Amino acid sequence: MVGNVPVGGGAPITVQSMTTTKTADVEGTLQQIYALAAAGADIVRCTCNEIEAAEGLAQIVPRSPVPIVADIHHQYKMALAALDAGVHCLRLNPGNIRRAEHIKLVANEAKARGVPIRIGVNGGSLDPALYEKYGGRVTAEAMVESAQRELAYFEEVGFEDVKISVKASSVALMIQAYRMLADVTDYPLHLGVTEAGPTFAGLIKSSAGIGTLLAEGIGDTIRYSLTADPVEEARAGRTLLEALGLRERKNVDLIACPSCGRAEVDVIAIANQALEAFKDREIPLQIAVMGCVVNGPGEARDADLGIAAGNKRGHLFVKGQNVAVVPESEMVEALVDWAEFIMEHGVEAALARVDTTKAAREAQRDKARLLDAQGDDANDSGARIELIKKRVRE
């Protein structure tokens, strides 16, 4: 238990992030913690690198909406100070605090208070002795051995309230290390690709590493480490868990077609406008934005709600049934209005309030017009295939 949040043992996989403020800045740090919680973070970590940070934690912890983890590097006394401040969990880096008596003292203090510890192995700060043992490079074996050494110290004092991470900036190395660790321990695992980088590359690397392991059943809590606003970390973590079906959807799952020669609106712009419109609304529906009425409603028939463009207007559909026609300029607004109605009254009530036959007839009319104008093969792929066949036959 990290505060009131369970980790491991079949509990829902949790999302973590870390504040970027100075922990001594109590109000600024709390503001960021609240923003992280609103974005989907279940647990938040704050650095505790100086006495002023520990004093800040004493004021932050009782006002935080989520459990607080103190991040400790080098100074074991900061771990003790963080415990005095009332934090819900400690993160210790075995590569930075290496004296056995210091590690066991912190474990004893944590045990007395019922506070868990994360053994946070990091490929970038491995114990020099292990680094040399494994040929002067970071290996999965070295990281796992680092975690096991720390566990051995904890076991000497009977401390078992532990979770472990073996993070690396290399996705392949991180995956290998966690797989190896999962084979030798049953402790909860905290997943992450450390120093993943700016948003675009960092999201890809983190999703590749964390997603691979989660799909294999490895991992109990996750953190995206992005060079970006930490709120983006929380959103990404939550979105990944929802996409994998590991957490209930909290907000909109927006699906959209990639666009093609048949699209009658700027699908990218409309999709981005819809994403922005739903960003702060907790509406856990799947909503589709499709570029045309030819294939759109059929391809998105399983969506709770969607809109497809046709003849400079939007054809709204609920669970695959056409329900309304709206001007192009009002497409996003209509999606929001209908989504809110469905959340309050349900799908059946949404369908009952309109003439679905009329809406379907309008959509069919626009579909026929579009096919007459562009044909069945708007991207000319059929013609290209025939050309290929002819060339091969010759």
C-alpha positions in Angstrom: 0.0 0.0 0.0 1.3 3.4 -1.0 -0.9 5.5 1.2 -4.4 4.3 0.3 -3.3 3.0 -3.1 -2.7 -0.7 -3.5 0.2 -1.8 -5.8 0.6 -5.4 -7.0 -1.3 -8.4 -5.8 -3.9 -8.1 -8.5 -4.7 -4.4 -7.8 -5.3 -2.1 -10.8 -2.1 -1.0 -12.4 -1.3 2.6 -11.2 0.1 5.6 -13.0 2.9 7.7 -11.4 4.6 10.9 -12.3 7.1 13.2 -10.6 7.0 16.9 -9.8 9.5 19.3 -11.5 9.1 22.1 -8.9 11.4 22.7 -6.0 9.8 20.7 -3.2 10.5 23.6 -0.8 8.0 25.6 -2.9 5.0 24.1 -1.2 2.3 26.0 -3.0 3.9 25.5 -6.5 4.5 21.8 -5.8 0.9 21.3 -4.6 -0.5 23.0 -7.7 1.5 20.6 -9.8 0.4 17.6 -7.8 -3.3 18.5 -8.2 -2.8 18.9 -11.9 -1.1 15.5 -12.1 -3.9 13.9 -10.1 -6.5 15.5 -12.5 -4.6 14.1 -15.5 -4.7 10.5 -14.1 -1.8 10.1 -11.7 -2.5 7.8 -8.8 0.8 8.4 -7.0 3.2 11.4 -7.3 6.9 11.5 -6.4 8.8 14.6 -5.2 12.5 15.0 -4.7 13.9 15.2 -1.2 17.4 16.3 -1.8 17.8 18.9 1.0 16.5 19.8 4.4 14.2 22.5 2.9 12.6 19.8 0.6 11.9 17.6 3.6 10.4 20.6 5.5 8.3 21.2 2.3 7.1 17.6 2.3 5.8 17.9 5.9 3.4 20.6 4.6 2.7 19.0 1.2 1.8 15.4 2.3 -1.3 16.3 4.4 -2.7 18.5 1.6 -2.0 16.2 -1.3 -4.9 14.5 -3.1 -2.7 11.4 -3.8 0.0 9.5 -2.0 3.5 11.1 -2.1 6.8 9.2 -2.7 10.0 10.9 -1.6 12.9 10.5 -4.1 16.2 10.0 -2.4 19.7 10.2 -3.8 23.0 9.9 -2.1 22.0 11.1 1.4 20.4 8.4 3.5 19.6 11.1 6.2 17.2 12.7 3.6 15.3 9.4 3.6 14.9 9.6 7.4 13.9 13.2 7.1 11.2 12.3 4.5 9.9 9.6 6.8 9.6 12.2 9.6 7.7 14.4 7.1 5.1 11.7 6.7 5.6 10.5 3.1 3.8 7.4 2.0 6.8 5.7 0.2 10.5 6.1 -0.3 12.5 5.6 -3.5 16.1 4.6 -2.9 18.7 4.2 -5.7 21.1 1.4 -4.8 23.7 2.9 -7.0 23.9 6.1 -4.9 23.4 4.8 -1.3 25.7 1.8 -1.0 26.7 1.5 2.7 24.9 -1.5 4.2 24.4 0.1 7.6 22.7 3.1 6.0 20.4 1.0 3.9 19.4 -1.2 6.8 18.8 1.8 9.1 16.4 3.4 6.5 14.6 0.0 6.1 14.2 -0.4 9.8 12.7 3.1 10.1 10.4 2.5 7.2 9.3 -0.8 8.7 8.5 0.8 12.0 6.2 3.3 10.3 4.7 0.9 7.8 6.1 2.8 4.8 7.1 0.9 1.6 10.3 1.4 -0.3 10.9 1.2 -4.0 14.3 -0.1 -5.0 14.9 2.1 -7.9 17.8 0.7 -10.0 18.8 3.0 -12.8 21.1 2.0 -15.6 22.7 5.4 -15.6 23.7 5.3 -12.0 24.7 1.7 -11.4 27.1 0.8 -8.5 30.6 1.1 -10.0 31.6 -2.3 -8.7 28.7 -3.9 -10.6 29.5 -1.9 -13.7 33.1 -3.2 -13.7 31.9 -6.8 -12.9 29.9 -6.9 -16.1 32.6 -5.7 -18.4 32.4 -1.9 -18.0 28.9 -1.7 -19.4 25.3 -1.7 -18.1 23.6 -5.1 -18.6 20.3 -6.5 -17.5 22.2 -8.9 -15.3 23.9 -6.1 -13.5 20.7 -4.2 -12.9 18.9 -7.3 -11.5 21.9 -8.1 -9.3 21.8 -4.5 -7.9 18.1 -5.0 -7.0 18.8 -8.4 -5.4 21.7 -6.9 -3.3 19.4 -4.3 -1.9 16.7 -6.9 -1.2 19.2 -8.9 0.7 19.9 -5.9 3.0 16.2 -5.5 3.6 15.7 -9.2 4.3 18.3 -9.0 7.0 16.1 -6.6 9.0 12.8 -8.4 8.0 11.6 -5.6 5.7 9.4 -6.9 2.8 7.2 -4.0 1.9 9.0 -3.5 -1.4 8.5 -2.7 -5.0 11.3 -2.7 -7.6 12.3 -0.9 -10.8 15.2 -1.6 -13.2 15.0 1.3 -15.6 17.3 2.1 -18.5 17.1 4.6 -21.4 17.5 1.7 -23.8 14.1 0.1 -24.5 15.6 -3.3 -25.4 17.7 -3.3 -22.2 14.9 -2.3 -20.0 12.6 -5.0 -21.4 15.3 -7.6 -20.9 16.0 -6.5 -17.3 12.4 -6.5 -16.3 11.8 -9.9 -17.8 14.8 -11.3 -15.9 13.6 -9.6 -12.7 10.1 -11.0 -13.1 11.6 -14.5 -13.2 13.4 -14.2 -9.9 11.1 -12.2 -7.7 7.4 -11.8 -6.9 7.7 -8.2 -5.6 5.5 -5.6 -7.4 7.4 -4.0 -10.3 7.4 -0.3 -11.2 7.9 0.0 -15.0 9.6 2.8 -16.9 12.1 3.8 -19.6 14.3 6.4 -17.9 15.3 9.6 -19.6 13.1 8.7 -22.6 13.4 12.2 -24.0 11.1 14.9 -25.4 7.5 14.2 -25.9 7.4 12.6 -29.4 10.3 10.3 -29.0 9.7 9.8 -25.3 6.2 8.7 -25.8 7.2 6.1 -28.4 10.1 4.7 -26.4 8.1 4.6 -23.2 5.0 3.0 -24.8 7.2 0.4 -26.6 8.9 -0.6 -23.4 6.1 -0.4 -20.9 3.4 -1.6 -23.3 5.4 -4.7 -24.2 5.9 -5.7 -20.6 2.3 -5.0 -19.6 1.1 -7.1 -22.5 3.2 -10.0 -21.1 1.6 -9.6 -17.7 4.7 -7.9 -16.2 4.3 -4.7 -14.2 2.2 -3.2 -11.4 2.7 0.5 -11.6 4.2 2.7 -14.4 5.8 6.1 -15.1 6.5 7.8 -18.4 9.8 9.8 -18.0 9.4 12.6 -20.5 11.3 15.8 -21.0 8.0 17.7 -20.9 5.3 19.0 -18.6 4.8 16.0 -16.1 1.1 16.3 -16.7 1.8 14.8 -20.2 3.4 11.8 -18.4 0.2 11.2 -16.3 -2.0 11.5 -19.4 0.2 9.2 -21.4 0.2 6.6 -18.7 -3.5 6.7 -18.2 -4.1 6.5 -22.0 -1.8 3.5 -22.3 -3.6 1.6 -19.6 -7.0 2.4 -21.1 -5.8 1.3 -24.6 -4.6 -2.0 -23.2 -7.9 -2.5 -21.3 -6.0 -2.5 -18.0 -8.0 0.5 -16.5 -11.5 1.7 -17.0 -11.7 4.6 -19.5 -11.7 7.9 -17.7 -12.1 10.2 -20.6 -12.9 10.1 -24.3 -11.3 7.5 -26.6 -11.1 9.4 -29.8 -10.8 7.4 -33.0 -10.4 9.0 -36.4 -9.8 7.9 -39.9 -6.3 8.7 -41.5 -8.1 10.6 -44.3 -8.0 9.8 -48.0 -8.9 11.3 -51.3 -12.6 11.0 -50.5 -12.5 13.1 -47.3 -14.6 16.2 -47.5 -13.2 18.0 -44.5 -9.8 18.5 -42.9 -10.0 15.3 -40.7 -6.8 16.1 -38.8 -8.1 19.6 -37.8 -11.5 18.3 -36.8 -10.0 15.5 -34.8 -7.6 17.8 -33.0 -10.5 20.3 -32.3 -12.6 17.4 -30.8 -9.7 16.2 -28.7 -9.2 19.7 -27.3 -12.9 20.1 -26.7 -13.1 16.8 -24.7 -9.7 17.2 -22.9 -11.1 18.4 -19.5 -14.4 16.5 -19.6 -14.6 13.2 -18.0 -16.7 11.5 -20.6 -15.6 7.8 -21.0 -17.1 7.3 -24.5 -15.5 6.1 -27.7 -16.0 8.9 -30.2 -15.2 8.7 -33.9 -14.3 11.5 -36.4 -14.6 10.2 -40.0 -13.7 12.0 -43.2 -16.6 10.8 -45.3 -20.0 9.1 -45.2 -19.0 6.3 -47.6 -17.2 4.1 -45.1 -17.1 6.2 -42.0 -20.2 5.1 -40.1 -19.6 1.4 -40.9 -15.9 1.5 -39.9 -16.8 3.2 -36.6 -20.1 1.3 -36.0 -18.8 0.2 -32.6 -18.1 3.7 -31.4 -20.6 5.2 -28.9 -20.8 8.3 -31.0 -19.3 9.7 -34.2 -19.5 12.1 -37.0 -18.8 11.6 -40.7 -18.5 14.4 -43.3 -20.6 14.6 -46.4 -21.6 17.5 -48.7 -20.0 20.1 -46.4 -22.0 18.9 -43.4 -21.6 16.4 -40.7 -23.7 13.2 -40.3 -23.9 12.3 -36.6 -24.3 8.7 -35.7 -24.9 6.8 -32.4 -23.8 3.2 -32.2 -23.8 3.1 -36.0 -27.2 4.6 -36.5 -27.5 8.0 -38.2 -29.3 10.5 -35.9 -28.7 14.0 -37.1 -27.2 16.3 -39.8 -25.2 19.4 -38.6 -23.3 22.1 -40.4 -19.6 21.5 -40.9 -18.8 24.5 -38.5 -20.9 22.9 -35.7 -19.5 19.3 -36.0 -17.4 19.4 -32.8 -20.0 21.3 -30.8 -22.6 18.7 -31.8 -20.3 15.9 -30.7 -19.9 17.5 -27.3 -23.6 18.1 -26.9 -24.6 14.5 -27.8 -21.8 13.0 -25.7 -23.1 14.9 -22.6 -26.7 13.9 -23.4 -25.6 10.2 -23.7 -23.7 10.4 -20.4 -26.8 11.8 -18.7 -29.6 9.9 -20.3 -28.1 6.9 -22.1 -27.9 5.6 -25.7 -31.5 4.5 -26.0 -32.7 7.9 -25.0 -30.4 9.6 -27.5 -31.8 7.4 -30.3 -35.4 8.0 -29.2 -35.2 11.7 -29.4 -34.7 11.9 -33.2 -36.0 10.6 -36.5 -33.2 8.1 -37.3 -34.9 7.2 -40.6 -34.7 10.7 -41.9 -31.1 11.0 -40.8 -30.2 7.8 -42.5 -31.9 8.9 -45.7 -29.8 12.1 -45.7 -26.6 10.2 -45.1 -27.4 7.8 -48.0 -28.1 10.8 -50.3 -24.7 12.3 -49.5 -23.0 9.0 -49.8 -24.5 8.5 -53.3 -23.5 12.0 -54.4 -19.9 11.4 -53.2 -19.7 8.0 -55.0 -21.1 9.6 -58.2 -18.4 12.4 -58.0 -15.4 10.3 -57.0 -16.3 6.7 -57.7 -15.7 3.7 -55.5 -12.0 4.1 -55.7 -11.2 7.7 -54.7 -7.5 7.0 -54.3 -7.2 5.2 -57.7 -5.7 2.1 -56.0 -7.8 -0.2 -58.2 -6.4 1.4 -61.4 -2.9 1.0 -60.0 -3.5 -2.7 -59.3 -4.7 -3.3 -62.8 -1.6 -1.6 -64.1 0.6 -3.8 -62.0 -1.1 -7.0 -63.2 -0.8 -5.8 -66.8 3.0 -5.1 -66.4 3.6 -8.6 -64.8 1.7 -10.4 -67.5 3.7 -8.7 -70.2 
